[in-house]
Amino acid sequence: MMTLRNTAILLLAAVVLAGCPSRQQVQEDPDAERAAQQAAEERAAAERERARAEAERVREQERLRANPLDDPDSVLAQRVIYFDFDRADVKPEFMAVIQAHAQYLAERPNARITLEGHTDERGSREYNIGLGNRRAQAVRRMLMFHGVADGQIATVSYGEEKPAARGESEQAWSRNRRVEIVYAR
Amino acid sequence: MRQLFVGLMLALFALPAGAQVLRIEITQGVSGALPIAVVPFAYEGSGSPPVDASGVLGADLARSGRFKLFPEADMAERPSDAANVNFQNWRAFGVDNLVIGRVRETGPDQFALQFQLFDVYRGQQLLGFSIPASRAGLRRAAHMAADMVYEKLTGERGAFATRIAFVSATRSPEGNEYVLLVADADGENQQVMLRSPEPLMSPAWSPDGQRIAYVSFETGMPEVFVQRPSTGERESVSTLGNGVNGAPSWSADGKRLALALNEGDRINIHTLDLETRELRRITNGSAIDTEPVFSPDGRTVYFTSDRGGQPQVYRAPAGGGSAQRVTFEGNYNSRPALSPDGRLLAVVNGDDGRFRIGLYDLESGAFRILSDGRQDESPSFAPNGRLVIYATEDHRTGVLATVSVDGRVRQRLGLAQGDVREPAWAPYADAAR
């Protein structure tokens, strides 16, 4: 569709160029003729540039309409939910994010996500797999409450195996206690 | 399916030996430790000695916590021949026992490790052996010699010529790499079992020491594999659960694996028959039940559960039935490991935000802290039950350490590369039933 539109714009430019006065009709003042030709070329180039920019804008709009996931300004760009120590309940500040993803998924029954649960490094590794799972399941339940079908959501827990931040500090730990929403593309 | 394994490498080759940084830390006065001298072994052959056999032997004995090693620098004589041993001199230093020996080159890639153990006070030879070995086998020969000395002097079987499995992780701008390795019990002689860009977890040896079960996330979901270190061949045994499929542990007969599998939030202990693939649920709670381990008699399963709020260790009949809480020290007890005789239970013990290895005597109920880190985890017993290997941190990097079960002697293993974790001590190679 976009290719067709581009082709149409190119054809239009070709017609404009063909409509220019030809050398056979007016023979005097080659300088003026050259200047006119140059001006026509410049106009045509500007027109091509404008058309290209317009096509680009339309394409970008269509892309965003097709997939708001790619809009960095959308709340959907937020795909990480953070948790308190040893907790699996979703904090109020993340409700809007989860609701936005729920709406997106509910409107697109073919869309699929994986919820990846993670923990900080404290405690034993397999128990942390359990804690990470609890967090992923909490987000899953909330998405389903807001209309997402069970079959759209897969969950996996990585426990402490894939930390987002290193370091033995609350700052690092708080970045690691998380659920990541990963869309299948 | 095939491309899922792109980036993974099944391999069996020795890594270059890392810088050997064996550090022995005597944490308390080692009263009762036997004073022993290990004289540097002579070398009779071409080139330089292929391995520091006496160094390997001495480090083994020291790590056990049962021996006090006489410092090499204080040795007035360094005999490698029984005829040159002056017992009087060694007695004067208070040395009870003496080990001397030599490594002899006997042919192309053929060596003999010869050693003798003496009772210094009686002036008597207690042991005298010659162990043939290839160049690559000399370290193992030294571990075997250490086992013989250990058994002669303590009356218990040694566990130096055994192996461990562990996981190493490295992070780089190109991505993460997780490696499953097998090495000698002192961390040397490493062999790569598997490399993966996704996490590898929870290695567990089969009771006959021939197979290792572990968890791999190579497909993006946890999958349990069983692999043979001898050949490298492996088999997927479980893709069960809904995002939690792990914590494998072997039944005493090697026929079943205990696994932690989830249904939604609930994680329960199951057993999987490796032959029939029959799955049986052992616990039936709504909390996290994980990290199962069978008792040596196969009748009981110990596991971690947070059914009471905080994680604690419980036990339940292996055929299913009601569970009973076992641990009460501190506010966090998890990742149980049982000694081979089933009497001692090592755990990750959390108290006041600090995680250390704790040891419960299951008969007396006595409790002892064995380690002194902040994020210590993954305890595993030596097959003779005298040492526990565990993961700790040194300058924010994971390292392995051993501690004697009396808590007196700790030693860090010199494993050069990566963030090292999850050690699992292999059973004796002749433990097959």
HADDOCK unambig.tbl for C-alpha pairs under 7 A between the chains (distance, minus, plus):
assign (segid A and resid 122 and name CA) (segid B and resid 375 and name CA) 6.54 0.50 0.50
assign (segid A and resid 123 and name CA) (segid B and resid 355 and name CA) 6.62 0.50 0.50
assign (segid A and resid 124 and name CA) (segid B and resid 334 and name CA) 6.51 0.50 0.50
assign (segid A and resid 124 and name CA) (segid B and resid 335 and name CA) 6.28 0.50 0.50
assign (segid A and resid 124 and name CA) (segid B and resid 348 and name CA) 6.76 0.50 0.50
assign (segid A and resid 124 and name CA) (segid B and resid 377 and name CA) 6.09 0.50 0.50
assign (segid A and resid 126 and name CA) (segid B and resid 247 and name CA) 6.19 0.50 0.50
assign (segid A and resid 126 and name CA) (segid B and resid 290 and name CA) 6.84 0.50 0.50
assign (segid A and resid 126 and name CA) (segid B and resid 291 and name CA) 6.34 0.50 0.50
assign (segid A and resid 127 and name CA) (segid B and resid 290 and name CA) 6.41 0.50 0.50
assign (segid A and resid 130 and name CA) (segid B and resid 288 and name CA) 5.95 0.50 0.50
assign (segid A and resid 133 and name CA) (segid B and resid 265 and name CA) 6.72 0.50 0.50
assign (segid A and resid 134 and name CA) (segid B and resid 265 and name CA) 5.38 0.50 0.50
assign (segid A and resid 137 and name CA) (segid B and resid 264 and name CA) 6.26 0.50 0.50
assign (segid A and resid 137 and name CA) (segid B and resid 265 and name CA) 6.09 0.50 0.50
assign (segid A and resid 155 and name CA) (segid B and resid 242 and name CA) 6.69 0.50 0.50
assign (segid A and resid 155 and name CA) (segid B and resid 243 and name CA) 5.26 0.50 0.50
assign (segid A and resid 156 and name CA) (segid B and resid 221 and name CA) 6.36 0.50 0.50
assign (segid A and resid 156 and name CA) (segid B and resid 243 and name CA) 3.87 0.50 0.50
assign (segid A and resid 156 and name CA) (segid B and resid 244 and name CA) 6.53 0.50 0.50
assign (segid A and resid 157 and name CA) (segid B and resid 243 and name CA) 5.92 0.50 0.50
assign (segid A and resid 157 and name CA) (segid B and resid 244 and name CA) 6.36 0.50 0.50
assign (segid A and resid 161 and name CA) (segid B and resid 199 and name CA) 6.28 0.50 0.50
